[in-house]
Amino acid sequence: MQLPANKKILSNLWVFSLLLYLFRSIFEPLKYIAAVLLILLTITTLIYSVQNYRQINLSSFFNSTKEILIISAFFIIGIFETQKLILFPVKELINFVIILLLVYSYFIIYKSISFYKSIKLFLNISSILGVLALIVWLNNLFDFNISFLKYLEQYKKSKVSISLTTDYNFYSLFFIFSLLFEFYLIYKNQVHKTSKEFIFVWIFIINIFLSGSRRAVIVLLLLLGVSIFFLFHSKRKRNIFLYKVITSTQIIAVFMVFTFSILVIFRNYIIIKTKQRNNITQLSYRYASFFNKNISYFDFYNILWTIDTEYKHNVYKNY
């Protein structure tokens, strides 16, 4: 079915606006693009509503969104009742208005929005941010000193975490959902069976693992375990491509563990700079302390690396 041009523009604008509005919470610079798209969405929605006002059931919309409208009214009353302007309720009111705009736009064009295409776009944005986060993380870890990447580090809470925002738990949640969406699309045969899907899976896994979120790593292991169990015990016809993705993920994981084990043996000869050792130790220590809460940072460093005089001076200076 061919969509009218104005409806197609509105539906595409809605999907991009929604996704960038969500992703701006894990990568702050996206808020500027999201703001522009939301303004365009507002204008386009108004034009469409005026042109098609007879087809839009506003009473049904107000009835389904009355809770949001009531909460927004309380925020407005609260803002006018306060003696001085407080930023927090104003920001929340703006968020409510944006949510209301997105809900209303969806209400009038939901039939023209492709669920699978929206998920694919989510995965594409997620993978781009995942690659960017990895490049920024490597730039910091190995002191490449690329100025643009250094600029992006200001949005990070921890220089040793791959997270592009201050909340690495929330950051990793996006990539857990990305991994779930990827497996879902593969299961439903909604993707092209190419190496891109393998790459996406590993971008998401690497970002979860390097986020520094121990909860996310536990969820990741459970997710992979459950997916393997259902893959081999499902009574439905086996999805061969999903089987290949999961089994190849296991093989690559084993290879990476083997490679990492070899690197660990020669780590004192490969990683020489104190800053690089500190960065690796800080990220590793988060997971080590999960298994042994009594181990100190200094003791853990001593296990990982050959202790040296320079480090003794730095560790007692910074901790």
C-alpha positions as CSV (number, residue, x, y, z in Angstrom):
1,M,0.0,0.0,0.0
2,Q,1.4,3.3,-1.1
3,L,1.4,6.0,1.7
4,P,0.5,9.6,1.0
5,A,3.6,11.8,0.8
6,N,2.7,13.9,3.9
7,K,1.9,10.8,6.0
8,K,5.1,9.1,5.0
9,I,7.1,12.2,6.0
10,L,5.3,12.4,9.3
11,S,5.8,8.7,10.1
12,N,9.5,8.9,9.3
13,L,9.9,12.0,11.3
14,W,8.1,10.4,14.3
15,V,10.5,7.3,14.2
16,F,13.7,9.4,14.0
17,S,12.4,11.9,16.7
18,L,11.5,9.1,19.1
19,L,14.8,7.2,18.7
20,L,17.0,10.3,18.9
21,Y,15.0,11.5,21.9
22,L,15.7,8.1,23.6
23,F,19.4,7.9,22.6
24,R,20.2,11.4,23.7
25,S,20.1,10.0,27.2
26,I,23.2,8.0,26.6
27,F,25.0,10.4,24.2
28,E,24.2,14.0,25.1
29,P,25.2,15.7,21.7
30,L,22.2,13.9,20.1
31,K,19.9,16.2,22.1
32,Y,20.5,19.0,19.6
33,I,19.5,16.9,16.6
34,A,16.5,15.5,18.5
35,A,15.4,19.1,19.3
36,V,15.4,20.1,15.6
37,L,13.5,16.9,14.6
38,L,10.9,17.5,17.4
39,I,10.3,21.0,16.1
40,L,9.9,19.7,12.6
41,L,7.6,16.9,13.9
42,T,5.5,19.5,15.7
43,I,5.1,21.6,12.5
44,T,4.4,18.6,10.3
45,T,1.9,17.2,12.9
46,L,0.0,20.5,13.0
47,I,-0.2,20.7,9.2
48,Y,-1.4,17.1,8.9
49,S,-4.0,17.6,11.7
50,V,-5.4,20.7,10.0
51,Q,-5.6,18.9,6.6
52,N,-7.2,15.8,8.1
53,Y,-9.1,17.1,11.1
54,R,-12.3,15.2,10.2
55,Q,-10.5,11.8,10.3
56,I,-8.9,12.4,13.7
57,N,-10.9,11.3,16.8
58,L,-9.7,13.8,19.4
59,S,-12.1,12.6,22.1
60,S,-10.5,9.2,21.9
61,F,-7.0,10.7,22.1
62,F,-7.8,12.8,25.2
63,N,-9.5,9.9,26.9
64,S,-6.4,7.7,26.3
65,T,-3.9,10.3,27.5
66,K,-5.9,11.9,30.4
67,E,-3.3,10.8,33.0
68,I,-0.5,12.5,31.1
69,L,-2.6,15.7,30.8
70,I,-3.5,15.7,34.5
71,I,0.1,15.3,35.6
72,S,1.2,18.1,33.1
73,A,-1.5,20.3,34.6
74,F,-0.1,19.7,38.1
75,F,3.4,20.6,36.9
76,I,2.1,23.9,35.4
77,I,0.2,24.8,38.6
78,G,3.3,24.0,40.6
79,I,5.6,26.1,38.5
80,F,3.2,29.2,38.8
81,E,2.8,28.6,42.5
82,T,6.5,28.7,43.3
83,Q,8.0,32.1,44.2
84,K,11.1,31.6,42.1
85,L,11.7,29.6,38.9
86,I,13.0,26.1,39.6
87,L,14.6,24.3,36.6
88,F,13.7,20.7,37.5
89,P,9.9,20.9,37.1
90,V,10.3,23.0,34.0
91,K,12.5,20.3,32.4
92,E,10.0,17.6,33.5
93,L,7.1,19.6,32.0
94,I,9.0,19.9,28.7
95,N,9.5,16.1,28.7
96,F,5.8,15.6,29.3
97,V,5.0,17.9,26.4
98,I,7.4,16.0,24.2
99,I,5.9,12.7,25.2
100,L,2.4,14.0,24.6
101,L,3.5,15.2,21.1
102,L,5.0,11.7,20.3
103,V,1.8,10.0,21.6
104,Y,-0.5,12.3,19.6
105,S,1.6,11.9,16.4
106,Y,1.6,8.1,16.9
107,F,-2.2,8.2,17.5
108,I,-2.8,9.8,14.0
109,I,-0.3,7.8,11.9
110,Y,0.3,4.5,13.8
111,K,-0.9,2.4,10.9
112,S,1.9,3.8,8.6
113,I,4.7,3.0,11.1
114,S,6.7,-0.1,10.4
115,F,7.6,-1.9,13.6
116,Y,10.4,-3.9,12.1
117,K,11.9,-0.9,10.3
118,S,11.8,1.1,13.5
119,I,13.7,-1.7,15.4
120,K,16.3,-1.9,12.5
121,L,16.9,1.9,12.8
122,F,17.3,1.5,16.6
123,L,19.9,-1.2,16.0
124,N,21.8,0.9,13.4
125,I,21.9,4.0,15.7
126,S,22.9,1.7,18.6
127,S,25.7,0.1,16.6
128,I,27.1,3.5,15.5
129,L,27.2,4.8,19.0
130,G,28.7,1.5,20.1
131,V,31.6,1.8,17.6
132,L,32.1,5.5,18.6
133,A,32.2,4.6,22.2
134,L,34.8,1.9,21.5
135,I,37.0,4.3,19.6
136,V,36.8,6.9,22.4
137,W,37.6,4.2,24.9
138,L,40.7,3.0,23.0
139,N,41.8,6.6,22.5
140,N,41.8,7.1,26.2
141,L,43.3,3.7,27.1
142,F,46.3,4.0,24.7
143,D,46.8,7.8,24.8
144,F,46.2,8.4,21.1
145,N,45.3,12.0,22.0
146,I,42.9,12.6,19.2
147,S,41.4,16.0,20.1
148,F,37.8,15.4,18.9
149,L,37.7,12.1,20.8
150,K,39.1,13.8,23.9
151,Y,36.2,16.3,23.6
152,L,33.7,13.5,23.9
153,E,35.3,12.3,27.1
154,Q,33.7,15.2,29.0
155,Y,30.3,13.3,28.8
156,K,31.8,10.2,30.5
157,K,31.7,9.6,34.3
158,S,34.6,7.2,34.2
159,K,37.5,7.2,31.7
160,V,38.0,3.5,32.0
161,S,34.3,2.7,31.2
162,I,33.2,2.6,27.6
163,S,30.0,4.4,28.5
164,L,29.4,7.7,26.7
165,T,27.3,9.0,29.6
166,T,27.6,9.3,33.4
167,D,25.3,6.4,34.2
168,Y,27.0,3.2,32.9
169,N,24.1,1.0,34.1
170,F,21.6,2.9,32.0
171,Y,24.0,3.0,29.1
172,S,24.4,-0.8,29.1
173,L,20.6,-1.2,29.3
174,F,20.4,0.2,25.7
175,F,22.8,-2.4,24.4
176,I,21.0,-5.2,26.3
177,F,17.8,-4.2,24.5
178,S,19.8,-3.9,21.3
179,L,21.0,-7.5,21.7
180,L,17.4,-8.7,22.4
181,F,16.1,-6.8,19.4
182,E,18.8,-8.3,17.2
183,F,18.0,-11.9,18.2
184,Y,14.3,-11.2,17.8
185,L,14.7,-9.9,14.2
186,I,16.9,-12.9,13.3
187,Y,14.4,-15.3,14.9
188,K,11.6,-13.7,12.9
189,N,13.6,-13.7,9.7
190,Q,13.4,-10.0,9.4
191,V,17.1,-9.3,8.6
192,H,19.4,-10.0,5.6
193,K,21.5,-13.0,6.5
194,T,24.9,-11.2,6.3
195,S,28.0,-10.7,8.4
196,K,26.6,-7.4,9.5
197,E,24.3,-9.1,12.0
198,F,27.4,-10.9,13.5
199,I,29.1,-7.6,13.8
200,F,26.1,-5.9,15.5
201,V,25.9,-8.7,18.0
202,W,29.6,-8.3,19.0
203,I,29.4,-4.5,19.1
204,F,26.5,-4.8,21.6
205,I,28.3,-7.5,23.7
206,I,31.6,-5.5,23.8
207,N,29.8,-2.4,24.9
208,I,27.9,-4.3,27.7
209,F,31.1,-6.0,28.9
210,L,33.2,-2.8,28.9
211,S,30.5,-0.6,30.4
212,G,31.7,-1.4,33.9
213,S,28.2,-2.5,34.9
214,R,28.4,-5.7,36.8
215,R,24.6,-6.1,36.7
216,A,24.7,-5.8,32.9
217,V,27.3,-8.5,32.5
218,I,25.2,-10.9,34.7
219,V,22.1,-10.1,32.5
220,L,24.2,-10.7,29.4
221,L,25.4,-14.1,30.6
222,L,21.8,-15.1,31.5
223,L,20.5,-13.8,28.2
224,L,23.1,-15.8,26.2
225,G,22.5,-18.9,28.4
226,V,18.7,-18.7,27.9
227,S,19.0,-18.1,24.2
228,I,21.2,-21.2,23.8
229,F,18.8,-23.3,25.9
230,F,15.8,-22.3,23.8
231,L,17.7,-22.6,20.6
232,F,18.5,-26.3,21.2
233,H,15.2,-27.2,23.0
234,S,12.7,-25.4,20.9
235,K,10.0,-27.5,19.4
236,R,9.6,-25.1,16.5
237,K,11.6,-25.4,13.4
238,R,15.2,-24.4,14.1
239,N,16.3,-21.0,12.7
240,I,19.6,-21.9,11.0
241,F,20.9,-18.4,10.8
242,L,20.1,-17.7,14.5
243,Y,21.9,-21.0,15.2
244,K,24.9,-19.8,13.3
245,V,25.0,-16.5,15.0
246,I,24.8,-18.0,18.5
247,T,27.3,-20.8,17.9
248,S,29.7,-18.4,16.1
249,T,29.4,-16.1,19.1
250,Q,30.4,-18.9,21.4
251,I,33.4,-19.9,19.2
252,I,34.6,-16.2,19.0
253,A,34.1,-15.9,22.7
254,V,36.2,-19.0,23.4
255,F,38.9,-17.6,21.0
256,M,38.9,-14.2,22.7
257,V,39.2,-15.9,26.1
258,F,42.1,-18.0,24.8
259,T,43.8,-14.9,23.2
260,F,43.2,-12.9,26.4
261,S,44.8,-15.7,28.4
262,I,47.9,-15.5,26.2
263,L,48.0,-11.7,26.6
264,V,47.7,-12.1,30.4
265,I,50.8,-14.2,30.5
266,F,52.9,-11.5,28.6
267,R,50.9,-8.5,30.0
268,N,53.9,-7.0,31.8
269,Y,55.9,-6.9,28.5
270,I,53.0,-5.6,26.3
271,I,51.5,-3.0,28.6
272,I,54.3,-0.9,30.0
273,K,52.9,2.6,30.7
274,T,51.6,3.2,34.2
275,K,48.5,5.1,32.9
276,Q,47.5,2.2,30.7
277,R,48.0,-0.2,33.5
278,N,45.9,1.9,35.8
279,N,43.0,2.2,33.2
280,I,43.0,-1.6,32.7
281,T,43.2,-2.3,36.4
282,Q,40.3,0.1,37.3
283,L,37.9,-1.6,34.8
284,S,39.0,-5.1,35.8
285,Y,38.8,-4.3,39.5
286,R,35.1,-3.6,39.3
287,Y,34.5,-7.2,38.2
288,A,37.2,-8.7,40.5
289,S,35.6,-7.0,43.6
290,F,32.3,-8.6,42.7
291,F,33.8,-12.0,43.4
292,N,36.1,-10.9,46.2
293,K,34.8,-7.9,48.1
294,N,37.8,-7.9,50.5
295,I,40.5,-7.4,47.8
296,S,42.0,-3.9,47.8
297,Y,42.8,-2.0,44.6
298,F,46.5,-2.1,45.4
299,D,46.5,-5.9,46.0
300,F,44.6,-6.4,42.8
301,Y,47.1,-4.3,40.9
302,N,49.9,-6.3,42.4
303,I,48.3,-9.5,41.1
304,L,47.9,-8.1,37.6
305,W,51.2,-6.4,37.2
306,T,54.8,-6.6,38.4
307,I,54.8,-3.9,41.1
308,D,57.2,-1.0,40.5
309,T,58.5,2.0,42.4
310,E,56.7,4.5,40.1
311,Y,53.3,2.8,40.7
312,K,53.8,2.8,44.5
313,H,54.3,6.5,44.3
314,N,51.2,7.1,42.1
315,V,48.9,4.7,43.9
316,Y,49.5,6.3,47.3
317,K,49.2,9.8,45.7
318,N,45.8,9.1,44.0
319,Y,44.1,6.7,46.4
